[in-house]
Amino acid sequence: MESDAIATARKLAGAPEFHQKMRDASHRGEAHAQAKLTAEDVRAIRREYVPCVVRQRDLARKYGVNQSVICLILQRKSWGHVK
């Protein structure tokens, strides 16, 4: 038999408020167990990158991540919460 809490959770699973609450509760940035970068690293990457002068690949090597991670950081698709 299904408990009331599970039944309520199943009803809310499709609700926008539920999804927003889950996004807010997720482990972002340094709080994520597998994070390789800190918020300060992300700020430094954004400061150091100069198109046609400093390559994303070079920054990736320096910080020990893949070039695609650097690209996502620069586009603010990743680590967007860091100003």
Sequence and secondary structure as in RCSB ss.txt:
>XXXX:A:sequence
MESDAIATARKLAGAPEFHQKMRDASHRGEAHAQAKLTAEDVRAIRREYVPCVVRQRDLARKYGVNQSVICLILQ
RKSWGHVK
>XXXX:A:secstr
   HHHHHHHHHTTSHHHHHHHHHHS  GGGSTT    HHHHHHHHHH  TTTS HHHHHHHHTS HHHHHHHHT
TSSSTT  
